[in-house]
Amino acid sequence: MKPMLRGLLVFPLLLAAGVELAAQDKLKETPFYPLQVGAVWHYRAGDGKFTIRVVKHEKVGDTLCALLETKRDGKVVGSEHLAVAADGVYRHDLTVALPKSDASPATQRMKPPILVLKLPPKKGDAWKVDSKSDGKTFRGAFRVEEQEITVPAGKYKTFRVRSQDLEVNALKATITTHFAEGVGMVKQVIEIGDARAAVIELEKFEAGGK
């Protein structure tokens, strides 16, 4: 066989192999944080409403992540990259647009990534986090309990992840997040000091991957 003809035959095989490898590069899945492209969570916080949507899967470094965008009043006000590993769901970065500011949103890359939910979740799970981003710290401990709650979207049996001695940029905070199977986050309460800063509740969930 002539060298040129042999090359023409081998090239399609290499392309086929590349397609197969790319197909295998797929985001891990967990029912406790569904991250299929197109998934949308509709939340309310006080009088305000916003959505979080999985817009695509892309790599952050060597890790395949889901990119989630937060929209309020039709505008993107934040985003984050989440990845599912064998032991849990991790936040790799967070971008927040400051209200009434013309400055470009700054992305905080977590080093190391922060464990958001241990998998598979169970009552009594506990872990510590100690992460930095541009000199800012995020450290503390988390513990999991079980709790049935009701939010506008309905009644759910949840795994409640509550922070202990959480320090965010030298600010003391308590964050309580409820995760439900098949839905993900259905409620979150953020407290700073003795004040309740925000209560976020799910109004509707639309599964992705359709």
Stockholm file with secondary structure:
# STOCKHOLM 1.0

chainA/1-210         MKPMLRGLLVFPLLLAAGVELAAQDKLKETPFYPLQVGAVWHYRAGDGKFTIRVVKHEKVGDTLCALLETKRDGKVVGSEHLAVAADGVYRHDLTVALPKSDASPATQRMKPPILVLKLPPKKGDAWKVDSKSDGKTFRGAFRVEEQEITVPAGKYKTFRVRSQDLEVNALKATITTHFAEGVGMVKQVIEIGDARAAVIELEKFEAGGK
#=GR chainA/1-210 SS CCHHHHHHHHHHHHHHHHHHHHHHCCCCCCTTSCCCTTCEEEEEETTEEEEEEEEEEEEETTEEEEEEEEEETTEEEEEEEEEEETTEEEEEEEEECCTTCCSCCEEEEEEEEEEEEESSCCTTCEEEEEEEETTEEEEEEEEEEEEEEEETTEEEEEEEEEEEEEEETTEEEEEEEEEETTTEEEEEEEEETTEEEEEEEEEEEECCCC
#=GC SS_cons         CCHHHHHHHHHHHHHHHHHHHHHHCCCCCCTTSCCCTTCEEEEEETTEEEEEEEEEEEEETTEEEEEEEEEETTEEEEEEEEEEETTEEEEEEEEECCTTCCSCCEEEEEEEEEEEEESSCCTTCEEEEEEEETTEEEEEEEEEEEEEEEETTEEEEEEEEEEEEEEETTEEEEEEEEEETTTEEEEEEEEETTEEEEEEEEEEEECCCC
//
